[in-house]
Amino acid sequence: MACAQTDPVGGEAPRPAAVTSAIGDASVPPPAINPPTDAAPVIPPVEIPPLPAVSNAEAHKEAARLEKMMVKTIKGFSTYKPERREKFIALAQEELTKSGLPISRPQLVMVVDRNEKIQHLDFVLAFPDEPWVSIGGTPVSTGTTGRKYYYITPTGVFQNTADRLGYRAEGTKNKYGIRGIGAKGSRVWDMGWQTALKGWLPKHETGQIRLEIHATDPQFLEWRLGHPASEGCIRIPATMNHFMDHYGLIDALYEQAAGYDPRFSALLPKDREQTPIAGDLVIVVDSGPLTEPKIDPIADKRPLP
C-alpha cells in the first residue's frame, strides 16, 4: 500500500468523501487542491537596446573629437600621410565587399595592415552613403614567421559579436617574466576561432587559432610593436587598449548586450563613455605580398610568450 494512503498508527487513512457529479455518479473523486500543470513559465521578452545612430555631420564632429584625444593620450599615434590613409580605406572596403557585411550607419572600423613593412592599425569612420575617413592609429604586432607554432594573422572581416565574451588580463607573468597580454585589467577582445597559415612551415599549411586583440608586456615587448612578433593575435599599445576600452570603439554590440546580459555589463568599464560612432568590425588587410617564412633575429634572442 502506498505511504500516502497509510495511517501513522497502522490503520487505513481516511479517504475523501465522494462527490456527486452532474450525472449522479457518486464515485467521482473531489478535484485536487493543487492540480499539476505542464504549462511553461511565462518569460518576459528581452528588450534589446538600439544601436547608436547619428547623422553624418554629427559623426564627423565626433570623429574629430576622438582624434584630438588620441593624439594627446595614445603612445605612437599617427594620422598618417594621405597615400597611407587612402590605402587603409581602399583595402578595408575591398575586404568588406568580399564579406558581404553592410555598413548601415556611421561607425568606426578598426583596420589592421599585417604587411610586415607596415604593421599599423587605422581607425576609419565608415559611412553607408559617403566617402570613408581615416582618423589615425598606432603600430601593432601581428603573427610572425619562422617560429614554431606562430601563425600568420589571417586577413578578412571579423566582428566583435556578443556571441563571444571577451575578458581582462590577470597580469600574471610566464616563466620568462613576460605578461603576454598586458598589465592586469587590460582588455582582451575575442574574435573567435579563425583559420590561419602556419608561419613556421614553408608550404603554409593552415590551422585554427583564437584571434584576439590585446596589449602586450609594457616593459619587455611593447617597444617591438611595429614588427611581426605575435603567435597570430593582434598586439596593440597599452594606451590604445585603454582608449578603445573606455570609449567602446568596437564595442557597439557589447554595449547593446550589456542592456540585458549582466556578463557584458560586468566586463565593460563602469566609468565608460561609449562613443556614438562605436562599431563592431575589425578588418585585417595586407598591403603587400606574403613573404616566405624567415627567422627573426631579435625574436631568436628574446623569448616571446
C-alpha positions as CSV (number, residue, x, y, z in Angstrom):
1,M,0.0,0.0,0.0
2,A,1.3,3.4,-0.9
3,C,2.7,5.5,2.0
4,A,0.4,8.4,1.3
5,Q,-2.5,6.1,2.0
6,T,-1.2,4.6,5.3
7,D,-2.2,5.9,8.7
8,P,0.8,6.5,11.1
9,V,-0.6,4.0,13.6
10,G,-1.3,1.3,11.1
11,G,-4.9,1.9,10.3
12,E,-6.1,2.9,6.9
13,A,-6.0,6.6,6.1
14,P,-9.5,8.2,5.7
15,R,-10.5,8.7,2.1
16,P,-12.0,11.9,0.9
17,A,-15.8,11.8,0.6
18,A,-17.1,11.2,-2.9
19,V,-18.9,13.9,-4.6
20,T,-21.9,13.6,-6.9
21,S,-21.2,14.6,-10.5
22,A,-23.7,16.3,-12.7
23,I,-24.9,13.0,-14.0
24,G,-25.3,11.5,-10.5
25,D,-22.1,9.4,-10.4
26,A,-21.1,9.2,-6.7
27,S,-17.7,7.6,-7.5
28,V,-16.1,10.8,-8.9
29,P,-13.3,11.9,-6.5
30,P,-13.1,15.6,-5.5
31,P,-10.8,17.9,-7.5
32,A,-7.2,18.2,-6.5
33,I,-6.3,21.2,-4.3
34,N,-3.1,21.8,-6.3
35,P,-3.7,20.3,-9.8
36,P,-0.4,19.6,-11.7
37,T,0.3,21.6,-14.8
38,D,2.5,21.3,-17.8
39,A,2.3,24.9,-18.7
40,A,5.7,26.6,-19.3
41,P,6.5,29.6,-17.2
42,V,6.0,32.9,-18.8
43,I,9.3,34.6,-19.6
44,P,9.2,38.3,-20.3
45,P,10.7,39.2,-23.7
46,V,14.2,40.6,-23.8
47,E,14.3,44.3,-24.7
48,I,17.4,44.8,-26.9
49,P,18.5,48.5,-26.9
50,P,19.0,50.1,-30.3
51,L,22.5,50.6,-31.7
52,P,23.7,54.2,-31.6
53,A,22.8,56.3,-34.7
54,V,23.9,59.8,-35.5
55,S,23.8,61.9,-38.6
56,N,26.8,62.1,-40.9
57,A,27.6,65.6,-39.7
58,E,27.5,64.5,-36.1
59,A,29.7,61.6,-36.9
60,H,32.4,63.8,-38.5
61,K,32.3,66.0,-35.4
62,E,32.6,63.1,-33.0
63,A,35.5,61.6,-35.1
64,A,37.4,64.9,-34.9
65,R,36.9,65.0,-31.1
66,L,38.2,61.4,-30.7
67,E,41.2,62.2,-33.0
68,K,42.2,65.1,-30.8
69,M,42.1,63.0,-27.7
70,M,44.0,60.1,-29.4
71,V,46.8,62.5,-30.4
72,K,47.2,63.6,-26.8
73,T,46.8,60.3,-24.9
74,I,47.9,57.4,-27.1
75,K,51.5,56.5,-27.4
76,G,52.8,56.4,-31.0
77,F,49.6,57.7,-32.5
78,S,49.8,58.9,-36.1
79,T,47.3,60.4,-38.5
80,Y,49.3,59.1,-41.5
81,K,50.2,60.6,-44.8
82,P,47.4,60.9,-47.4
83,E,48.5,57.9,-49.5
84,R,48.7,55.7,-46.5
85,R,45.2,56.8,-45.3
86,E,43.8,56.0,-48.8
87,K,45.5,52.6,-48.8
88,F,43.9,51.6,-45.5
89,I,40.5,52.7,-46.7
90,A,40.7,51.0,-50.1
91,L,41.9,47.7,-48.8
92,A,39.3,47.7,-46.0
93,Q,36.5,48.4,-48.4
94,E,37.7,45.6,-50.7
95,E,37.6,43.1,-47.8
96,L,34.2,44.3,-46.6
97,T,32.8,43.9,-50.1
98,K,34.0,40.3,-50.2
99,S,32.5,39.6,-46.8
100,G,29.0,40.9,-47.8
101,L,28.6,42.7,-44.4
102,P,26.8,46.0,-44.8
103,I,27.6,49.4,-43.2
104,S,24.2,50.6,-42.2
105,R,25.1,53.6,-40.1
106,P,28.2,55.9,-39.5
107,Q,30.6,53.8,-37.4
108,L,34.2,53.2,-36.6
109,V,36.0,50.3,-38.2
110,M,39.4,49.1,-36.9
111,V,41.7,48.4,-39.9
112,V,44.9,46.5,-39.4
113,D,47.6,46.2,-42.1
114,R,49.5,42.9,-41.4
115,N,52.2,43.7,-44.1
116,E,55.5,43.1,-42.3
117,K,56.7,46.5,-43.6
118,I,53.7,48.4,-42.3
119,Q,52.3,46.7,-39.1
120,H,49.9,49.5,-38.2
121,L,46.3,50.0,-37.4
122,D,44.0,52.8,-38.5
123,F,40.6,53.7,-37.2
124,V,38.4,54.6,-40.1
125,L,35.0,56.3,-39.9
126,A,32.8,54.3,-42.3
127,F,29.6,55.7,-43.9
128,P,26.9,53.8,-45.9
129,D,26.4,56.8,-48.2
130,E,29.6,58.9,-48.4
131,P,33.4,58.5,-48.5
132,W,35.1,56.9,-45.5
133,V,37.5,59.0,-43.4
134,S,40.8,57.9,-41.8
135,I,41.3,59.0,-38.2
136,G,44.7,57.5,-37.4
137,G,46.3,54.8,-35.4
138,T,49.3,53.1,-33.9
139,P,51.9,50.4,-34.5
140,V,50.8,46.8,-33.9
141,S,52.3,43.4,-34.0
142,T,50.7,40.6,-35.9
143,G,51.7,37.0,-36.4
144,T,55.3,36.3,-37.3
145,T,57.0,33.7,-39.4
146,G,60.0,31.3,-38.7
147,R,59.0,30.5,-35.1
148,K,57.3,27.1,-34.4
149,Y,53.6,27.4,-33.6
150,Y,53.4,31.0,-34.6
151,Y,50.7,31.7,-37.2
152,I,50.3,34.4,-39.7
153,T,47.4,36.7,-38.8
154,P,44.5,36.0,-41.3
155,T,43.1,38.7,-43.4
156,G,39.3,39.3,-43.6
157,V,36.5,41.0,-41.7
158,F,36.0,39.9,-38.1
159,Q,33.0,41.0,-36.0
160,N,33.2,41.8,-32.2
161,T,29.9,40.0,-31.7
162,A,28.1,39.3,-28.4
163,D,28.1,35.6,-29.3
164,R,31.5,35.6,-27.5
165,L,32.5,37.2,-24.2
166,G,36.0,38.7,-24.1
167,Y,37.9,39.0,-20.8
168,R,40.6,41.0,-19.0
169,A,44.3,40.2,-18.4
170,E,45.2,39.0,-15.0
171,G,48.7,40.4,-15.3
172,T,50.5,37.2,-14.4
173,K,54.0,36.5,-15.7
174,N,55.2,33.4,-17.6
175,K,58.4,31.6,-16.8
176,Y,60.3,34.4,-18.7
177,G,58.7,37.2,-16.6
178,I,56.6,38.3,-19.5
179,R,53.0,39.5,-19.2
180,G,51.9,38.2,-22.6
181,I,48.5,40.0,-22.9
182,G,49.5,43.1,-20.9
183,A,49.1,44.5,-17.4
184,K,46.4,43.5,-15.1
185,G,43.0,44.7,-16.2
186,S,43.9,45.2,-19.8
187,R,41.1,44.4,-22.2
188,V,41.2,41.3,-24.5
189,W,38.8,41.3,-27.5
190,D,37.9,37.8,-28.6
191,M,37.3,37.5,-32.3
192,G,36.7,33.7,-32.3
193,W,38.3,30.7,-33.9
194,Q,39.9,31.5,-37.3
195,T,41.8,29.7,-40.0
196,A,45.4,30.9,-40.3
197,L,48.6,30.0,-42.1
198,K,51.3,28.2,-40.1
199,G,54.1,30.7,-40.4
200,W,56.8,28.2,-39.5
201,L,56.1,25.9,-42.4
202,P,57.4,26.7,-45.9
203,K,54.2,25.3,-47.6
204,H,52.0,27.4,-45.4
205,E,49.6,24.7,-44.2
206,T,46.7,26.1,-42.2
207,G,45.4,25.6,-38.7
208,Q,43.0,27.1,-36.2
209,I,43.8,30.0,-33.9
210,R,41.8,32.0,-31.4
211,L,42.1,35.5,-32.9
212,E,42.4,38.1,-30.1
213,I,43.2,41.8,-29.8
214,H,45.2,42.6,-26.7
215,A,48.0,44.7,-25.2
216,T,51.5,43.2,-24.6
217,D,54.1,43.3,-21.9
218,P,54.6,47.1,-21.3
219,Q,58.3,46.6,-20.2
220,F,59.7,44.0,-22.5
221,L,57.6,43.7,-25.6
222,E,55.7,47.0,-26.3
223,W,58.8,48.5,-27.8
224,R,58.7,45.9,-30.5
225,L,55.3,47.0,-31.8
226,G,55.5,47.8,-35.4
227,H,57.2,44.5,-36.2
228,P,55.6,41.0,-36.7
229,A,56.0,39.2,-33.3
230,S,52.8,37.6,-32.2
231,E,51.5,34.0,-32.4
232,G,48.7,35.2,-34.7
233,C,46.9,37.7,-32.5
234,I,46.9,41.5,-32.8
235,R,49.0,43.3,-30.2
236,I,48.3,47.0,-29.6
237,P,49.8,49.6,-27.2
238,A,48.5,49.8,-23.7
239,T,47.3,53.4,-24.2
240,M,45.3,52.3,-27.3
241,N,43.9,49.4,-25.4
242,H,42.7,51.7,-22.6
243,F,41.2,54.2,-25.1
244,M,39.4,51.5,-27.1
245,D,38.0,50.1,-23.9
246,H,36.9,53.4,-22.3
247,Y,35.2,54.8,-25.4
248,G,34.0,51.4,-26.7
249,L,35.4,52.0,-30.2
250,I,34.5,48.5,-31.4
251,D,32.0,47.6,-28.6
252,A,28.7,48.6,-30.2
253,L,27.3,45.1,-29.9
254,Y,28.8,44.6,-26.4
255,E,27.2,47.8,-25.2
256,Q,23.9,46.7,-26.6
257,A,24.2,43.3,-24.9
258,A,25.0,45.0,-21.6
259,G,21.5,46.3,-21.5
260,Y,20.1,42.8,-21.0
261,D,23.0,40.5,-20.1
262,P,24.9,41.2,-16.8
263,R,28.0,39.4,-18.0
264,F,28.7,42.1,-20.6
265,S,27.8,44.8,-18.1
266,A,30.4,43.4,-15.7
267,L,33.1,43.3,-18.4
268,L,32.7,46.8,-19.7
269,P,34.2,49.7,-17.6
270,K,31.8,51.2,-15.1
271,D,33.1,54.7,-16.0
272,R,33.0,54.1,-19.8
273,E,32.0,56.9,-22.2
274,Q,30.9,55.0,-25.3
275,T,31.2,57.0,-28.4
276,P,28.0,57.3,-30.5
277,I,30.0,56.2,-33.6
278,A,31.1,52.9,-31.9
279,G,31.4,50.0,-34.4
280,D,31.9,46.2,-34.2
281,L,34.2,45.4,-37.1
282,V,37.9,44.6,-37.3
283,I,39.3,44.3,-40.8
284,V,42.8,42.8,-41.4
285,V,44.4,43.7,-44.7
286,D,47.7,43.2,-46.4
287,S,49.2,45.9,-48.5
288,G,52.0,43.8,-49.8
289,P,52.7,40.2,-51.0
290,L,53.1,37.5,-48.4
291,T,56.8,36.8,-47.9
292,E,58.4,33.4,-47.3
293,P,59.0,32.4,-43.6
294,K,62.3,33.7,-42.2
295,I,64.0,33.8,-38.9
296,D,63.5,37.0,-36.8
297,P,67.0,37.6,-35.3
298,I,65.6,39.7,-32.5
299,A,62.9,37.2,-31.6
300,D,65.6,34.5,-31.7
301,K,67.4,36.1,-28.8
302,R,64.5,37.2,-26.7
303,P,61.8,34.7,-25.6
304,L,58.3,35.7,-26.6
305,P,55.1,34.5,-25.0
